[in-house]
Amino acid sequence: GRTKQREMWALSLAYYGPAFRRGFAWQPEAPEETVMGRLQAALEPLLASAHHGLFLSSAGRTDAGVSATGQLVTFYSWVPLSPEQLHAAVAAAAPAPRT
């Protein structure tokens, strides 16, 4: 069979640090409390049919409570994606605003 062509995606993220108790980097004990953990959970359903694991690579990180703009995250996809799909998935994964 023919090998599927992979695409590399680069996402530029901005986030409010206090919404993520454990900062940017994925942590096995509490992935939902990190930016990377939320992002991983949001993207995996889009890529499930590819039978390849999702590996996020970042160009830096922040500590707990630190906000960021322009945080670069890259990943490969063997499934055709649109910018609209990615935007919707990432937006849905964002924590609810605190009141």
LINDA-V755759 format. One record per residue. RES is the residue in three letters. OMEGA is omega in whole degrees, 0 to 359 (999 if undefined). NEAR is the number of other C-alpha atoms within 8 Angstrom. Layout:
# LINDA-V755759
res,omega,near
RES,OMEGA,NEAR
RES,OMEGA,NEAR
This chain:
# LINDA-V755759
res,omega,near
GLY,180,2
ARG,178,3
THR,177,4
LYS,177,5
GLN,177,5
ARG,176,8
GLU,172,8
MET,177,8
TRP,174,8
ALA,179,8
LEU,174,8
SER,187,9
LEU,168,10
ALA,180,9
TYR,179,7
TYR,187,10
GLY,181,12
PRO,178,9
ALA,182,9
PHE,187,13
ARG,184,10
ARG,175,11
GLY,185,15
PHE,191,12
ALA,178,11
TRP,178,10
GLN,187,9
PRO,183,5
GLU,181,4
ALA,183,8
PRO,182,11
GLU,180,7
GLU,179,11
THR,177,16
VAL,182,12
MET,178,11
GLY,177,13
ARG,180,13
LEU,178,10
GLN,180,10
ALA,180,9
ALA,186,12
LEU,183,12
GLU,179,9
PRO,179,7
LEU,186,9
LEU,187,13
ALA,184,8
SER,185,6
ALA,182,8
HIS,173,6
HIS,178,7
GLY,176,4
LEU,176,11
PHE,178,6
LEU,177,9
SER,182,7
SER,180,9
ALA,180,7
GLY,180,6
ARG,174,9
THR,175,10
ASP,179,8
ALA,176,11
GLY,183,12
VAL,179,10
SER,180,10
ALA,168,11
THR,179,8
GLY,177,7
GLN,184,13
LEU,177,11
VAL,178,12
THR,174,11
PHE,176,11
TYR,175,10
SER,174,13
TRP,179,11
VAL,177,9
PRO,179,6
LEU,174,8
SER,175,6
PRO,180,6
GLU,177,6
GLN,180,8
LEU,180,10
HIS,181,8
ALA,181,8
ALA,181,10
VAL,180,11
ALA,180,7
ALA,181,7
ALA,182,10
ALA,177,7
PRO,178,5
ALA,178,4
PRO,177,5
ARG,179,4
THR,999,2
